[in-house]
Amino acid sequence: MHDANCVVRQNLWNKDFIIVALANLLLFMVFEMLLPILPVFIANNGGTSSQVGLIMGAFTFSSIFIRLLTGRIGHAINKKVLLIMGISGCMLATGFYYVSTSNLSTFGIRLLHGLGFGVATTLYTTFAAAFIPAGRRGEGIGYFGVGETMGISVGPFVGIWLMNQHGMDSVFGVGTLILLFAVIITSTVASPMTTEAEAEHFRREIQQESSRLDLFIEKSVLLQSVLVFLLGISYAGILSFLVLYAKEASIPNVAYFFFVNAIAGLLVRFVAGRIFDLRGPGVLIGVSAIFCSIGTFLLATASSTTALIIAAVLYGAGTGAVFPALQAWCINVVPMERREIAIGTFFNFFDLGIGIGAILMGAIAAVTNYSMMYMLSILFFVIYWLLYQVFGRRQISQAVPEL
């Protein structure tokens, strides 16, 4: 049955797509603003290094848990209501950090933040896909992903600047206000169209319970999810250790890496989405493997801010081109009623990559140094490219017709 407020989108830049893309940008920006700040906040509350890791990791576990359930919950209640609940949870958690006075309370807030983030990231992507014309999905998801790239890259820069200029509490206050705005604009979008066929398909799936795993994980996108898992491992090395590496190598102005990385990721999306629509993901996966490998090599051998900026351009272009392509590929190989589960699977693997990558890269750096850690991380891009060559080509022809 169709919602009376739902319409079939004929143009890419419709109101609902623009709002969802903007809200998604704000969500990722605030999340990344907090990442470099929270370890300092936890330590100031008396937390040890192991407690910092546990509290920060709690977010990943709760976001993965809720993503496993989001597809099922989204068929049980209104998806727009669920999305608003998710982004509101992120807003409340960001505000709660401001009043947290113990690491136990911060641990609980991280769990809440992870639940909200897991729901919001999954549903913003599926909402955006519903508002994009099928023939422009690669291009549309590319533009949509600009928010993720900008948030991931600019967020730490903004968070550190706010902390240095106005104190740590200013980060929590500004973040809460930004997410309040995201909640307000999200409430104005239409609900994605749900057909009676989709609802009946889900009812049969629940009744049969033929494969409980299928209710939580979309097996059709495991290849794409493993590829983004490998990207997550590499990105964990950038996010977790770049500041320490720059200090070790005496490279000034490390914050410029995040800014330049964001600009490169933004610019490449203006062409990457169209390449995906015309030629599929293969070209973008190959180019991203080359760009990210060279960028990581330059990072491992950098001795100046200039070298750091060149590395940022290549790494940002590589990840900026392929991340939305992998998302669009996920959407194209599953029917509409499986999109929430597919996107949830995709993001869970990315989060796992970041979590495992931080531990793995830290262990490598402990027995070698940061430069060697980055050099060895190039191997993950080699594996990433080989996996696509061996398993990816057979999936290219499996796009599901738009329902």
TORZALUM-524536 format. One record per residue (C-alpha): chain; y, x, z. Coordinates in pm, whole numbers, padded with zeros to 5 digits. Last residue first. Layout:
N
+-------+--------+--------+--------+
| kette |     yy |     xx |     zz |
+-------+--------+--------+--------+
|     A |      Y |      X |      Z |
...
+-------+--------+--------+--------+
***
This chain:
403
+-------+--------+--------+--------+
| kette |     yy |     xx |     zz |
+-------+--------+--------+--------+
|     A | -00228 |  01023 | -00813 |
|     A | -00137 |  01351 | -00982 |
|     A | -00435 |  01505 | -01159 |
|     A | -00622 |  01770 | -00955 |
|     A | -00595 |  02129 | -01074 |
|     A | -00935 |  02296 | -01109 |
|     A | -00866 |  02515 | -01412 |
|     A | -00726 |  02803 | -01207 |
|     A | -01015 |  02801 | -00963 |
|     A | -01253 |  03023 | -01164 |
|     A | -00982 |  03287 | -01200 |
|     A | -00941 |  03337 | -00828 |
|     A | -01277 |  03473 | -00714 |
|     A | -01317 |  03828 | -00845 |
|     A | -00966 |  03903 | -00971 |
|     A | -00805 |  03721 | -00679 |
|     A | -01013 |  03910 | -00427 |
|     A | -00929 |  04239 | -00599 |
|     A | -00555 |  04177 | -00568 |
|     A | -00572 |  04102 | -00194 |
|     A | -00805 |  04397 | -00130 |
|     A | -00551 |  04629 | -00293 |
|     A | -00271 |  04459 | -00099 |
|     A | -00463 |  04517 |  00225 |
|     A | -00503 |  04884 |  00138 |
|     A | -00124 |  04921 |  00142 |
|     A | -00152 |  04879 |  00521 |
|     A | -00276 |  05239 |  00540 |
|     A |  00064 |  05374 |  00442 |
|     A |  00241 |  05144 |  00686 |
|     A |  00028 |  05268 |  00977 |
|     A |  00069 |  05627 |  00858 |
|     A |  00447 |  05596 |  00893 |
|     A |  00416 |  05420 |  01227 |
|     A |  00208 |  05698 |  01381 |
|     A | -00161 |  05789 |  01421 |
|     A | -00380 |  05671 |  01710 |
|     A | -00132 |  05420 |  01856 |
|     A |  00000 |  05323 |  01513 |
|     A | -00349 |  05211 |  01407 |
|     A | -00391 |  05005 |  01726 |
|     A | -00049 |  04845 |  01678 |
|     A | -00134 |  04761 |  01321 |
|     A | -00454 |  04590 |  01430 |
|     A | -00296 |  04391 |  01714 |
|     A |  00007 |  04282 |  01509 |
|     A | -00217 |  04211 |  01210 |
|     A | -00450 |  03987 |  01409 |
|     A | -00163 |  03762 |  01511 |
|     A |  00019 |  03777 |  01177 |
|     A | -00300 |  03719 |  00980 |
|     A | -00399 |  03434 |  01209 |
|     A | -00059 |  03275 |  01144 |
|     A | -00112 |  03304 |  00768 |
|     A | -00465 |  03161 |  00803 |
|     A | -00328 |  02867 |  00999 |
|     A | -00055 |  02817 |  00740 |
|     A | -00306 |  02769 |  00457 |
|     A | -00542 |  02548 |  00657 |
|     A | -00252 |  02322 |  00754 |
|     A | -00141 |  02311 |  00391 |
|     A | -00489 |  02198 |  00284 |
|     A | -00526 |  01948 |  00570 |
|     A | -00187 |  01791 |  00496 |
|     A | -00266 |  01787 |  00123 |
|     A | -00605 |  01616 |  00145 |
|     A | -00486 |  01261 |  00062 |
|     A | -00302 |  01390 | -00244 |
|     A | -00610 |  01536 | -00409 |
|     A | -00666 |  01913 | -00379 |
|     A | -00639 |  02198 | -00632 |
|     A | -00269 |  02156 | -00717 |
|     A | -00148 |  02155 | -00356 |
|     A | -00314 |  02487 | -00279 |
|     A | -00171 |  02640 | -00599 |
|     A |  00176 |  02523 | -00496 |
|     A |  00137 |  02699 | -00161 |
|     A |  00005 |  03017 | -00326 |
|     A |  00301 |  03014 | -00564 |
|     A |  00537 |  02956 | -00271 |
|     A |  00413 |  03280 | -00109 |
|     A |  00386 |  03480 | -00434 |
|     A |  00741 |  03530 | -00554 |
|     A |  00913 |  03579 | -00219 |
|     A |  00639 |  03816 | -00101 |
|     A |  00686 |  04052 | -00394 |
|     A |  01063 |  04019 | -00423 |
|     A |  01108 |  04080 | -00050 |
|     A |  00883 |  04386 | -00054 |
|     A |  01061 |  04533 | -00355 |
|     A |  01415 |  04469 | -00231 |
|     A |  01330 |  04570 |  00127 |
|     A |  01184 |  04901 |  00013 |
|     A |  01508 |  04972 | -00175 |
|     A |  01702 |  04887 |  00142 |
|     A |  01491 |  05119 |  00359 |
|     A |  01536 |  05403 |  00111 |
|     A |  01913 |  05355 |  00131 |
|     A |  01902 |  05340 |  00513 |
|     A |  01751 |  05687 |  00518 |
|     A |  01424 |  05871 |  00589 |
|     A |  01174 |  05637 |  00427 |
|     A |  00817 |  05756 |  00359 |
|     A |  00628 |  05460 |  00504 |
|     A |  00897 |  05219 |  00380 |
|     A |  00872 |  05359 |  00030 |
|     A |  00495 |  05306 |  00040 |
|     A |  00544 |  04952 |  00171 |
|     A |  00783 |  04873 | -00115 |
|     A |  00542 |  05022 | -00369 |
|     A |  00254 |  04814 | -00234 |
|     A |  00468 |  04500 | -00205 |
|     A |  00589 |  04530 | -00565 |
|     A |  00243 |  04599 | -00710 |
|     A |  00060 |  04327 | -00513 |
|     A |  00344 |  04082 | -00584 |
|     A |  00323 |  04149 | -00957 |
|     A | -00052 |  04085 | -00964 |
|     A | -00026 |  03767 | -00757 |
|     A |  00264 |  03643 | -00968 |
|     A |  00075 |  03697 | -01293 |
|     A | -00234 |  03518 | -01163 |
|     A | -00061 |  03213 | -01009 |
|     A | -00037 |  02989 | -01317 |
|     A |  00117 |  03065 | -01654 |
|     A |  00381 |  02802 | -01728 |
|     A |  00422 |  02628 | -01393 |
|     A |  00378 |  02956 | -01203 |
|     A |  00630 |  03135 | -01424 |
|     A |  00875 |  02852 | -01360 |
|     A |  00836 |  02895 | -00986 |
|     A |  00883 |  03272 | -01009 |
|     A |  01212 |  03256 | -01200 |
|     A |  01462 |  03119 | -00948 |
|     A |  01227 |  03228 | -00670 |
|     A |  01307 |  03595 | -00735 |
|     A |  01665 |  03551 | -00616 |
|     A |  01576 |  03415 | -00273 |
|     A |  01312 |  03673 | -00189 |
|     A |  01549 |  03953 | -00287 |
|     A |  01827 |  03803 | -00072 |
|     A |  01595 |  03767 |  00228 |
|     A |  01461 |  04125 |  00204 |
|     A |  01820 |  04246 |  00182 |
|     A |  01905 |  04071 |  00511 |
|     A |  01588 |  04176 |  00693 |
|     A |  01620 |  04540 |  00585 |
|     A |  01988 |  04542 |  00682 |
|     A |  01882 |  04504 |  01047 |
|     A |  01751 |  04863 |  01034 |
|     A |  02107 |  04996 |  01038 |
|     A |  02016 |  05357 |  01121 |
|     A |  01695 |  05549 |  01032 |
|     A |  01602 |  05808 |  01297 |
|     A |  01232 |  05805 |  01192 |
|     A |  01110 |  05703 |  01539 |
|     A |  01398 |  05455 |  01577 |
|     A |  01325 |  05308 |  01234 |
|     A |  00959 |  05278 |  01329 |
|     A |  01042 |  05097 |  01654 |
|     A |  01264 |  04850 |  01468 |
|     A |  00999 |  04800 |  01199 |
|     A |  00714 |  04748 |  01445 |
|     A |  00650 |  04379 |  01502 |
|     A |  00805 |  04215 |  01196 |
|     A |  00706 |  04468 |  00932 |
|     A |  00354 |  04528 |  01065 |
|     A |  00303 |  04155 |  01108 |
|     A |  00409 |  04111 |  00745 |
|     A |  00115 |  04321 |  00628 |
|     A | -00136 |  04120 |  00830 |
|     A |  00026 |  03796 |  00714 |
|     A | -00007 |  03896 |  00349 |
|     A | -00379 |  03944 |  00408 |
|     A | -00401 |  03596 |  00562 |
|     A | -00203 |  03465 |  00261 |
|     A | -00488 |  03582 |  00037 |
|     A | -00750 |  03439 |  00273 |
|     A | -00572 |  03103 |  00263 |
|     A | -00553 |  03100 | -00117 |
|     A | -00927 |  03166 | -00130 |
|     A | -01000 |  02907 |  00140 |
|     A | -00808 |  02640 | -00052 |
|     A | -01100 |  02422 | -00163 |
|     A | -01257 |  02443 |  00184 |
|     A | -00988 |  02225 |  00338 |
|     A | -01029 |  02262 |  00714 |
|     A | -00994 |  01997 |  00987 |
|     A | -01163 |  01679 |  00868 |
|     A | -01376 |  01879 |  00626 |
|     A | -01540 |  02056 |  00921 |
|     A | -01677 |  01724 |  01041 |
|     A | -01880 |  01697 |  00723 |
|     A | -02046 |  01365 |  00649 |
|     A | -01839 |  01182 |  00910 |
|     A | -01929 |  00874 |  00704 |
|     A | -01690 |  00636 |  00873 |
|     A | -01403 |  00885 |  00891 |
|     A | -01437 |  00982 |  00525 |
|     A | -01467 |  00619 |  00419 |
|     A | -01143 |  00536 |  00599 |
|     A | -00976 |  00839 |  00440 |
|     A | -01071 |  00729 |  00089 |
|     A | -00956 |  00375 |  00163 |
|     A | -00612 |  00500 |  00266 |
|     A | -00585 |  00712 | -00046 |
|     A | -00688 |  00425 | -00271 |
|     A | -00437 |  00195 | -00099 |
|     A | -00165 |  00435 | -00204 |
|     A |  00061 |  00627 |  00031 |
|     A |  00409 |  00719 | -00090 |
|     A |  00588 |  00977 |  00118 |
|     A |  00817 |  00828 |  00384 |
|     A |  01185 |  00828 |  00296 |
|     A |  01430 |  01079 |  00444 |
|     A |  01708 |  00988 |  00691 |
|     A |  01526 |  01088 |  01013 |
|     A |  01496 |  01442 |  00881 |
|     A |  01877 |  01470 |  00880 |
|     A |  01900 |  01394 |  01251 |
|     A |  01605 |  01612 |  01357 |
|     A |  01743 |  01910 |  01162 |
|     A |  02085 |  01865 |  01330 |
|     A |  01911 |  01876 |  01667 |
|     A |  01730 |  02188 |  01543 |
|     A |  02060 |  02370 |  01488 |
|     A |  02190 |  02258 |  01827 |
|     A |  01879 |  02389 |  02004 |
|     A |  01899 |  02724 |  01824 |
|     A |  02264 |  02766 |  01920 |
|     A |  02182 |  02710 |  02286 |
|     A |  01870 |  02926 |  02292 |
|     A |  02042 |  03217 |  02115 |
|     A |  02350 |  03179 |  02337 |
|     A |  02132 |  03224 |  02644 |
|     A |  02055 |  03582 |  02535 |
|     A |  02411 |  03704 |  02553 |
|     A |  02723 |  03649 |  02342 |
|     A |  02764 |  03946 |  02108 |
|     A |  02437 |  04138 |  02146 |
|     A |  02222 |  03826 |  02186 |
|     A |  02396 |  03647 |  01898 |
|     A |  02355 |  03949 |  01666 |
|     A |  01987 |  03990 |  01758 |
|     A |  01918 |  03625 |  01684 |
|     A |  02110 |  03630 |  01355 |
|     A |  01924 |  03936 |  01223 |
|     A |  01590 |  03798 |  01344 |
|     A |  01657 |  03470 |  01159 |
|     A |  01770 |  03627 |  00830 |
|     A |  01427 |  03730 |  00697 |
|     A |  01192 |  03460 |  00821 |
|     A |  01455 |  03189 |  00783 |
|     A |  01560 |  03297 |  00436 |
|     A |  01200 |  03321 |  00317 |
|     A |  01100 |  02989 |  00471 |
|     A |  01407 |  02815 |  00337 |
|     A |  01357 |  02962 | -00009 |
|     A |  01012 |  02805 |  00005 |
|     A |  01153 |  02473 | -00112 |
|     A |  01286 |  02642 | -00425 |
|     A |  00944 |  02787 | -00499 |
|     A |  00776 |  02458 | -00408 |
|     A |  00993 |  02293 | -00672 |
|     A |  00927 |  02552 | -00943 |
|     A |  00553 |  02542 | -00887 |
|     A |  00557 |  02163 | -00866 |
|     A |  00761 |  02103 | -01181 |
|     A |  00509 |  01897 | -01376 |
|     A |  00412 |  01695 | -01069 |
|     A |  00768 |  01579 | -01002 |
|     A |  00867 |  01691 | -00650 |
|     A |  00925 |  01438 | -00367 |
|     A |  00559 |  01422 | -00261 |
|     A |  00538 |  01802 | -00256 |
|     A |  00840 |  01815 | -00024 |
|     A |  00675 |  01572 |  00217 |
|     A |  00356 |  01784 |  00213 |
|     A |  00555 |  02100 |  00291 |
|     A |  00761 |  01937 |  00566 |
|     A |  00439 |  01792 |  00707 |
|     A |  00256 |  02120 |  00766 |
|     A |  00556 |  02313 |  00896 |
|     A |  00655 |  02029 |  01130 |
|     A |  00312 |  01971 |  01286 |
|     A |  00241 |  02338 |  01359 |
|     A |  00596 |  02397 |  01480 |
|     A |  00581 |  02111 |  01728 |
|     A |  00248 |  02222 |  01873 |
|     A |  00358 |  02587 |  01882 |
|     A |  00679 |  02501 |  02067 |
|     A |  00483 |  02305 |  02327 |
|     A |  00248 |  02600 |  02387 |
|     A |  00545 |  02838 |  02403 |
|     A |  00708 |  02611 |  02661 |
|     A |  00397 |  02628 |  02878 |
|     A |  00398 |  03008 |  02867 |
|     A |  00771 |  03011 |  02947 |
|     A |  00696 |  02800 |  03256 |
|     A |  00437 |  03052 |  03372 |
|     A |  00670 |  03341 |  03287 |
|     A |  00925 |  03211 |  03531 |
|     A |  01289 |  03101 |  03523 |
|     A |  01296 |  02872 |  03220 |
|     A |  01627 |  02686 |  03186 |
|     A |  01734 |  02823 |  02845 |
|     A |  01374 |  02836 |  02721 |
|     A |  01370 |  02458 |  02766 |
|     A |  01630 |  02417 |  02491 |
|     A |  01410 |  02588 |  02233 |
|     A |  01112 |  02380 |  02350 |
|     A |  01311 |  02058 |  02311 |
|     A |  01413 |  02142 |  01953 |
|     A |  01060 |  02245 |  01853 |
|     A |  00920 |  01923 |  01999 |
|     A |  01186 |  01727 |  01809 |
|     A |  01068 |  01892 |  01485 |
|     A |  00712 |  01775 |  01552 |
|     A |  00799 |  01425 |  01674 |
|     A |  01016 |  01375 |  01366 |
|     A |  00722 |  01479 |  01148 |
|     A |  00485 |  01239 |  01329 |
|     A |  00727 |  00950 |  01284 |
|     A |  00756 |  01036 |  00914 |
|     A |  00379 |  01050 |  00882 |
|     A |  00331 |  00701 |  01026 |
|     A |  00022 |  00698 |  01246 |
|     A | -00355 |  00724 |  01188 |
|     A | -00347 |  00898 |  00850 |
|     A | -00113 |  01168 |  00978 |
|     A | -00335 |  01214 |  01284 |
|     A | -00624 |  01321 |  01059 |
|     A | -00419 |  01565 |  00856 |
|     A | -00243 |  01697 |  01167 |
|     A | -00562 |  01773 |  01359 |
|     A | -00640 |  02128 |  01245 |
|     A | -00265 |  02189 |  01234 |
|     A | -00251 |  02105 |  01606 |
|     A | -00494 |  02381 |  01701 |
|     A | -00330 |  02643 |  01478 |
|     A |  00010 |  02573 |  01632 |
|     A | -00136 |  02585 |  01984 |
|     A | -00308 |  02919 |  01926 |
|     A | -00011 |  03081 |  01754 |
|     A |  00236 |  02981 |  02026 |
|     A |  00010 |  03113 |  02301 |
|     A |  00031 |  03455 |  02133 |
|     A |  00387 |  03513 |  02254 |
|     A |  00283 |  03434 |  02610 |
|     A | -00028 |  03651 |  02598 |
|     A |  00144 |  03946 |  02431 |
|     A |  00435 |  03942 |  02676 |
|     A |  00190 |  03910 |  02962 |
|     A |  00006 |  04222 |  02843 |
|     A |  00332 |  04416 |  02825 |
|     A |  00426 |  04307 |  03177 |
|     A |  00653 |  04012 |  03254 |
|     A |  00916 |  04037 |  03526 |
|     A |  01154 |  03767 |  03405 |
|     A |  01352 |  04031 |  03215 |
|     A |  01028 |  04122 |  03035 |
|     A |  00985 |  03761 |  02920 |
|     A |  01344 |  03747 |  02789 |
|     A |  01305 |  04082 |  02610 |
|     A |  00983 |  03958 |  02446 |
|     A |  01165 |  03630 |  02365 |
|     A |  01456 |  03781 |  02172 |
|     A |  01288 |  03945 |  01870 |
|     A |  01101 |  03622 |  01787 |
|     A |  01369 |  03369 |  01885 |
|     A |  01584 |  03390 |  01575 |
|     A |  01263 |  03368 |  01370 |
|     A |  01182 |  03021 |  01502 |
|     A |  01545 |  02916 |  01463 |
|     A |  01551 |  03020 |  01097 |
|     A |  01212 |  02867 |  01024 |
|     A |  01318 |  02521 |  01143 |
|     A |  01660 |  02547 |  00977 |
|     A |  01505 |  02627 |  00639 |
|     A |  01259 |  02339 |  00678 |
|     A |  01547 |  02103 |  00748 |
|     A |  01724 |  02220 |  00432 |
|     A |  01411 |  02177 |  00216 |
|     A |  01347 |  01829 |  00360 |
|     A |  01707 |  01725 |  00296 |
|     A |  01710 |  01856 | -00063 |
|     A |  01377 |  01689 | -00142 |
|     A |  01496 |  01359 |  00002 |
|     A |  01820 |  01357 | -00196 |
|     A |  01666 |  01430 | -00536 |
|     A |  01687 |  01773 | -00698 |
|     A |  01352 |  01767 | -00876 |
|     A |  01401 |  01456 | -01088 |
|     A |  01160 |  01167 | -01152 |
|     A |  01067 |  01089 | -00791 |
|     A |  00848 |  00783 | -00744 |
|     A |  01006 |  00561 | -00486 |
|     A |  00926 |  00488 | -00124 |
|     A |  01142 |  00266 |  00095 |
|     A |  00920 | -00038 |  00045 |
|     A |  00622 |  00168 |  00159 |
|     A |  00341 |  00133 | -00092 |
|     A |  00000 |  00000 |  00000 |
+-------+--------+--------+--------+
***
